[in-house]
Amino acid sequence: MLYSPKDRDALSAEKPGFAEFVVVVALIMAIGAFSIDNIMPAFGPIHQEFGVASSNDMQLMMTVYMASFAVMQLVYGPISDAIGRRPTLMIGMGVYLLGSVAAVFAPSFELLLAARALQGLGAACTRVISVALVRDRYAGREMARVMSLTMMIFIIVPIFAPAVGSLILHASNWRFIFLSMVLMALLVVGWFGLRMPETLRPQYRRPVSLAMLSNGFTRSMTTRVCIGYSTCMGMMMGCVMSYVNSAQQIFETEVYGLGPWFPLAFGSIAAVMGLASFVNSSLVGRVGMRRMAHGATIGFILVALIQFVVAKAYGGAPPLLAFGATLAGCHFLFSLIMPNSNAMAMEPVGDIAGTASSFMGFYTTLAGALLGYLVGQHFNGTVIPLTIGYLAFGCGTLLVMLWAEKGRLFQPHNPPTR
């Protein structure tokens, strides 16, 4: 969907203003991250209350959420193109609220997992709609500026979410953490409903067609650059989900025993990712997407190799500072790889951006969730499984990049290839 400059000027002139628009979009995006990170400090109490067989089984709290989040992205994209952004967000947030309330009153671990899956089904709308809102209203450098500012605000959430969860646990119990998700969703729904007009003009709406979706998904899957860099993002997401699944066990309980200091360790890593986003926005215009992504991937592999060697040398429990430094280095480079890979994946399919974005969101999120679960389930009281996952996925990413670029790394933009 390509808006005319006149349409975009008209949208930009509408309320809310630039700053408020950025904050609202960032809050919409943040619901997904908040729903993941806020619950991590509660793994222990939930494990005890429901008598879960293994602490590794607690990782299902993340996996079922991310898997349902992935699948529903295929649905919300076409729906929003047909009926508009506002009703689609309201439908999705309604499902999310239903899942959150169900989690508050869940009488068993199995029903809690079902509630988490329902949350994921609803929260998937936030990724699709936030991108669509920015794409509707802005273009070119202004769009890049809005997305950069939005991401800077969005990254604040993982920094503070575990701390918020810990504070709630100290004041009450884990069920109130899910109640905080209800309150955040109501805030977003209320603010969005009162202040954000519909950004999809009637002349740009299009009915949902199975033939159109099939053609779009087929083209996305068979275009070398698109599927190649989408696969790279999926493996990089696998690294992050491996970390998210294991972080509570590594930092809070079994490896380092940080206890209440866990949110500080987790937030420090998230802060490094925010710095990387700023660096990428400053350098990519001069250096280029391919040089940034390819160089960062090679750097990621080197840092992951150092991380693995250090972990092995200390029997799987390296000094906290050494492990934290290498982990932060990997996540810094991850934040250079992901946005540039996303942009390169979209290059050859720009004329079907909405459908391609839905497919890429589904594919990368599902791949990340499954790969992260695979690594997380091998947690054995050490950081070695995590370091092996980072190194393996980093090497896999570089191999797929070589395939996508036909063996030519660091080259400037090349014509779309199939």
C-alpha positions in Angstrom: 0.0 0.0 0.0 1.5 3.3 -1.1 0.0 6.5 0.2 0.3 9.6 -1.9 2.2 12.5 -0.4 -1.1 14.4 -0.1 -2.6 11.6 2.0 0.4 11.5 4.3 0.5 15.2 4.8 -3.2 15.1 5.8 -2.6 12.2 8.3 0.5 14.0 9.7 -1.6 17.1 10.3 -4.2 15.2 12.4 -4.0 14.7 16.1 -2.2 13.3 18.0 1.0 15.4 17.4 4.3 13.9 16.6 5.5 13.4 20.2 2.2 11.9 21.4 2.0 9.7 18.4 5.5 8.2 19.1 4.6 7.5 22.7 1.3 5.8 21.9 2.9 3.6 19.2 5.7 2.8 21.6 3.2 1.8 24.3 1.4 -0.4 21.8 4.6 -2.2 20.9 5.7 -2.4 24.6 2.7 -4.6 25.6 4.3 -7.6 24.0 7.7 -7.1 25.7 6.0 -6.3 29.0 4.0 -9.5 28.9 7.3 -11.5 28.5 9.6 -9.8 30.9 7.3 -8.8 33.7 6.4 -12.4 34.6 10.0 -13.8 34.9 10.5 -13.0 38.6 7.3 -15.0 39.3 8.6 -18.3 37.9 9.6 -19.5 41.4 6.3 -18.8 43.2 4.3 -20.2 40.3 6.5 -23.3 40.2 5.9 -23.8 43.9 2.2 -23.1 44.0 1.3 -25.5 41.1 4.0 -28.1 41.9 5.5 -28.0 38.4 7.6 -31.1 37.8 10.8 -29.3 36.5 12.0 -25.7 36.6 12.7 -26.0 32.9 9.0 -26.6 32.3 8.4 -23.0 33.5 9.9 -21.9 30.1 6.6 -23.0 28.5 5.2 -19.7 29.9 7.3 -18.0 27.3 7.0 -20.5 24.5 3.2 -20.8 24.3 2.9 -17.0 24.4 5.4 -16.5 21.6 4.1 -19.4 19.4 0.5 -18.0 19.5 1.9 -14.5 19.0 3.7 -15.7 15.9 0.7 -17.5 14.3 -1.8 -14.6 14.8 0.4 -12.1 12.9 -0.7 -13.9 9.8 -4.3 -13.0 10.6 -4.1 -9.4 11.9 -2.2 -8.0 8.9 -4.8 -8.8 6.3 -7.7 -8.0 8.7 -6.2 -4.5 9.4 -5.9 -3.9 5.7 -9.6 -4.8 5.3 -11.4 -3.1 8.2 -8.8 -0.6 9.5 -6.3 -0.2 12.2 -8.5 0.9 15.1 -11.0 -2.0 15.1 -8.3 -4.5 14.6 -6.3 -3.2 17.6 -9.5 -3.2 19.7 -10.3 -6.8 18.7 -6.7 -8.0 19.5 -6.6 -6.1 22.8 -9.9 -7.6 23.8 -8.5 -11.1 23.3 -5.4 -10.1 25.3 -7.5 -8.7 28.2 -9.5 -11.9 28.3 -6.3 -14.0 28.5 -4.8 -11.7 31.2 -7.9 -12.0 33.3 -8.0 -15.7 32.9 -4.3 -15.8 34.1 -5.2 -13.9 37.2 -7.7 -16.6 38.2 -6.0 -19.7 36.7 -6.4 -22.7 39.1 -3.7 -24.9 37.5 -0.5 -24.6 35.6 -2.2 -26.1 32.5 -4.9 -23.4 32.5 -2.3 -20.7 33.1 -0.5 -21.9 30.0 -3.8 -21.7 28.1 -4.3 -18.1 29.4 -0.7 -17.3 28.2 -1.5 -18.6 24.8 -4.7 -16.5 24.7 -2.6 -13.5 25.7 -0.2 -14.2 22.8 -3.1 -14.5 20.3 -4.3 -11.0 21.3 -0.9 -9.3 21.7 0.1 -10.2 18.1 -2.0 -7.3 16.9 0.4 -4.9 18.6 3.3 -5.7 16.4 1.2 -5.5 13.2 -0.7 -2.4 14.0 2.2 -0.4 15.4 4.2 -0.9 12.2 1.1 -0.2 10.1 0.3 3.1 11.9 3.8 4.4 11.3 3.8 3.3 7.7 0.4 4.9 7.1 1.4 8.3 8.5 5.0 8.7 7.6 7.4 7.8 4.8 11.1 7.9 4.0 13.5 9.5 6.5 10.6 10.7 8.7 9.4 7.2 9.0 12.9 6.0 10.0 13.0 8.8 12.6 9.7 7.8 14.1 10.6 4.1 14.2 14.0 4.9 15.8 12.3 7.1 18.5 9.7 4.4 19.1 12.3 1.7 19.5 14.2 3.8 22.0 11.1 4.1 24.2 10.1 0.4 23.5 13.5 -0.8 24.8 12.9 0.9 28.2 10.2 -1.7 28.9 12.6 -4.7 29.2 14.8 -2.6 31.4 12.2 -2.0 34.0 9.6 -4.8 33.5 11.3 -7.5 35.7 11.8 -4.9 38.4 8.1 -4.0 38.3 7.3 -7.7 38.6 9.6 -8.1 41.6 8.1 -5.1 43.3 4.6 -6.6 42.8 5.8 -9.9 44.2 7.1 -8.2 47.3 3.8 -6.4 47.8 1.4 -9.2 47.0 1.6 -12.4 44.8 2.2 -13.4 41.2 -1.4 -13.1 40.2 -1.2 -9.3 40.6 1.5 -9.3 37.9 -1.1 -10.4 35.5 -3.4 -7.8 36.9 -0.7 -5.2 36.0 -0.9 -6.4 32.4 -4.7 -5.8 32.5 -4.1 -2.3 33.7 -1.5 -1.5 31.1 -3.7 -2.8 28.3 -6.6 -0.7 29.5 -4.4 2.3 29.5 -3.3 1.7 25.9 -6.9 1.0 24.8 -8.2 4.1 26.5 -5.5 6.4 25.2 -5.6 4.9 21.7 -9.4 5.0 21.5 -9.6 8.6 22.6 -6.7 10.1 20.7 -5.8 8.1 17.7 -7.9 8.5 14.5 -8.2 5.8 11.9 -5.1 6.0 9.7 -6.2 3.7 6.9 -8.1 5.7 4.3 -11.2 4.0 2.8 -9.7 4.0 -0.8 -6.7 2.0 0.4 -8.7 -0.8 2.1 -8.8 -4.1 0.4 -10.9 -7.2 1.1 -9.2 -10.3 2.4 -8.5 -12.8 -0.4 -7.1 -16.2 0.0 -5.6 -16.0 -3.5 -3.9 -12.7 -2.6 -2.5 -14.1 0.6 -1.3 -17.3 -1.0 0.5 -15.4 -3.7 2.1 -13.0 -1.2 3.2 -15.7 1.1 4.5 -17.8 -1.8 6.5 -14.9 -3.1 8.0 -14.1 0.3 9.0 -17.8 0.8 10.6 -18.1 -2.7 12.4 -14.8 -3.0 16.0 -15.6 -2.0 16.8 -12.3 -0.2 13.5 -12.2 1.6 13.5 -15.7 3.0 17.2 -15.6 3.5 17.3 -12.6 5.8 14.0 -13.7 7.4 15.7 -16.9 8.4 18.7 -14.9 9.8 16.3 -13.0 11.9 14.6 -16.2 13.1 18.0 -17.6 14.3 18.9 -14.3 16.0 15.5 -14.4 17.7 16.4 -17.9 18.8 19.3 -16.5 20.6 17.2 -13.9 22.4 14.5 -16.4 23.3 17.1 -18.8 24.6 18.3 -16.0 26.9 14.8 -15.0 27.9 13.9 -18.6 28.7 17.0 -19.2 30.8 17.7 -15.8 32.3 15.7 -16.3 35.5 17.5 -19.6 36.2 20.9 -18.2 35.3 20.8 -14.9 37.1 18.3 -15.3 39.9 18.5 -18.8 41.2 20.7 -21.7 39.9 23.9 -20.2 38.5 24.6 -16.8 40.1 22.0 -16.6 42.8 21.4 -12.9 42.5 17.9 -13.1 44.0 16.3 -9.6 44.1 19.2 -8.2 42.0 18.1 -10.2 39.0 16.2 -7.3 37.4 19.3 -5.1 37.5 21.3 -7.7 35.6 18.5 -8.2 33.1 17.9 -4.5 32.6 21.6 -3.8 32.1 21.6 -6.1 29.0 18.5 -4.5 27.7 20.1 -1.0 28.1 23.0 -2.2 25.9 20.6 -3.1 23.2 19.1 0.4 23.3 22.6 1.9 22.8 23.1 -0.3 19.8 19.9 0.9 18.3 21.1 4.5 18.5 24.5 3.5 17.0 22.8 1.7 14.1 20.6 4.7 13.3 23.7 7.0 13.3 25.9 4.8 11.2 23.7 2.9 8.7 23.3 5.8 6.4 27.0 6.1 5.9 28.1 2.5 6.2 25.2 0.7 4.6 22.9 -2.1 5.7 24.9 -4.9 4.3 28.2 -3.9 5.8 26.6 -3.3 9.2 24.7 -6.6 9.3 27.5 -8.7 7.8 30.2 -7.2 10.0 28.0 -7.4 13.1 27.3 -11.1 12.4 31.0 -12.0 12.1 31.6 -10.0 15.4 28.7 -11.9 17.0 30.3 -15.2 16.2 33.6 -14.1 17.6 32.1 -12.8 20.8 29.9 -16.0 21.2 33.0 -18.1 20.7 34.8 -16.2 23.5 31.7 -16.6 25.7 31.7 -20.4 25.1 35.4 -20.8 25.7 35.3 -18.8 29.0 32.2 -20.7 30.1 33.9 -24.1 29.5 37.1 -22.9 31.3 35.1 -22.2 34.4 33.0 -25.4 34.3 29.8 -23.6 33.1 29.8 -20.9 35.8 32.2 -18.1 34.7 32.6 -14.9 36.7 29.4 -12.9 36.5 31.3 -9.8 35.1 32.9 -11.9 32.3 29.7 -13.6 31.4 27.7 -10.4 31.5 30.2 -8.6 29.3 30.2 -11.2 26.6 26.4 -11.5 26.8 26.1 -7.7 26.5 28.5 -7.8 23.5 26.4 -10.4 21.7 23.2 -8.4 22.4 24.8 -5.2 21.2 25.7 -6.9 17.9 22.2 -8.6 17.7 20.7 -5.1 17.7 22.8 -4.2 14.7 21.9 -7.4 12.8 18.1 -7.4 13.3 16.9 -4.0 11.9 19.2 -4.2 8.9 18.2 -7.8 8.1 14.6 -6.7 8.4 15.2 -3.9 5.9 17.0 -6.1 3.5 14.4 -8.8 3.6 11.8 -6.2 2.7 13.7 -4.8 -0.3 12.5 -7.2 -3.0 8.9 -7.4 -1.7 8.2 -3.7 -1.1 5.1 -3.8 -3.3 3.5 -6.4 -1.0 4.9 -4.9 2.2 1.8 -5.6 4.4 1.5 -9.3 3.4 5.3 -9.8 3.5 5.6 -8.2 6.9 2.9 -10.5 8.3 4.7 -13.5 6.9 8.1 -12.4 8.2 6.6 -11.6 11.6 5.1 -15.1 11.8 8.1 -16.9 10.5 10.8 -15.1 12.6 8.8 -15.2 15.8 7.8 -18.9 15.5 11.4 -19.9 14.6 12.8 -17.9 17.5 10.3 -19.4 20.0 11.0 -22.9 18.9 14.8 -22.5 18.8 14.8 -20.7 22.1 12.7 -23.5 23.7 15.1 -26.1 22.3 18.1 -24.4 23.9 16.2 -23.6 27.1 15.2 -27.2 27.7 18.9 -28.2 27.7 19.6 -25.9 30.7 21.6 -28.0 33.2 22.5 -25.5 35.9 25.3 -23.9 33.8 25.5 -21.3 31.1 27.1 -23.7 28.6 23.8 -24.7 26.7 23.1 -21.0 26.2 26.6 -20.3 24.9 26.4 -23.2 22.5 23.1 -21.9 21.2 24.5 -18.4 20.6 27.5 -19.8 18.8 25.5 -22.3 16.7 22.8 -19.7 15.7 25.5 -17.1 14.9 27.3 -19.5 12.6 24.0 -20.5 11.0 23.1 -16.8 10.4 26.4 -16.2 8.6 25.9 -19.2 6.4 22.4 -18.1 5.4 23.6 -14.6 4.7 26.2 -16.1 2.3 23.4 -18.1 0.6 21.1 -15.0 0.4 23.9 -12.9 -1.1 25.2 -15.7 -3.4 28.5 -15.8 -1.6 29.2 -12.0 -1.7 29.3 -10.3 1.7 29.8 -6.6 2.3 28.6 -5.7 -1.2 26.4 -2.7 -1.8 22.7 -3.1 -2.7 22.1 -5.6 -5.4 19.0 -6.2 -7.5 16.3 -8.3 -6.0 16.9 -12.0 -6.8 14.7 -15.1 -6.5 
